[in-house]
């Protein structure tokens, strides 16, 4: 009889203990796989949602600027050789190598205009992109759908005494107020928004735009790559990443990763204790069996191999079963915790990792009991016969 036959028969004779050990490892491995799968799903989902809340790349015309200051106080500034941005530049951004990582591109035209005989900043936008970019906007009324409609900030409403449906004159041209922004605490409260193409005609700007805000998915693509590629496409523009926004997004993502890692470590530690306790108890119960093996001429190395082979068989089975159980549960758990997209698929890397974790735990926690069993004195073990 070979040693692995002894290990297998021993497991089959002790079904209750084998089941307890298998269940402990299976729960540990499946929970770790579940946390890894959910963590990856949630990271992607959180990153996608965060990337939609505001721009993280700003594109403005490149210019040579001469600033004058005295005593730390800016006196004036002169800009020259300004290369304006054009409407066609928006399409060029969609042509970069990492275009799939571009979520929103929102061009804007800024101009100071006479609104009801007062100077107000008027911004021409594409309302579809702007509403998607600024999900925190709360609008009373409707989003402008026609070229002669305007959306005004709450400060503009108060200062100019405007209301929904009223006609407001912008540089002498009438616009109907279709919506009013609730207070957001940003510069948007002091602006008037109209359709971009209408603003270009109103201010005689042709196809010029003042700036472009871009919301890029920065979870699986370095934001620096997108900035570099956009700069190559637009050599006459200055493309910069809003580092504060990016860092806050990635900090939120990494916090969730660290939380999942901490929970996994605790669960694996509990699994090690379960395997160690179970194998130690098994060795104490098998003193007579081990004594007989030693009396029959089995060496200490043979006893160690028998114990470790049992642990290896159970660990391998638990690793495979735990992986498939964890993947199956993650499909339901992802939807339950609110993820918009849950991609459940067989990942060979995670499968190999779950097997490795299970085997390392099983063999590592069984090593000391195996050494203890091998060092048992055969004469002492046989005294109980």
ABEGO torsion letter per residue (X at the ends): XBAAAAAAAAAAABAAAAAAAAAAAAAAAAAAAAAAAAAAAAAAAAAAAAAABEBABBBBBBBBBBBBBBGGBBABBBBBGBBBBBAAAAAAAAABAAAAABABBBBBBBBBBBBGGBBBBBBBBBAAAAAAABAABBBBEBBBABAABBBBBAAAAAAAGBBBGBBBBBGGBBBBBABBBBBAGBAAAABBBBBAAAAAAAAGAEABBABBBBBBBAAABBAAAAAAAAAAABAABBBBBBAAAAAAAAAAAAAAAAAAAAAAAAAAAAAAAAAAAAAAAAAAAAAAAAAAAAAAGBBAAAAAAAAAAAAAAAAAAAAAAAAAAAAAAAAAAAAAAGBABBBBBBBAAAAAAAAAAAAAAAAAAAAAAAAAAAABBAAAAAAAX
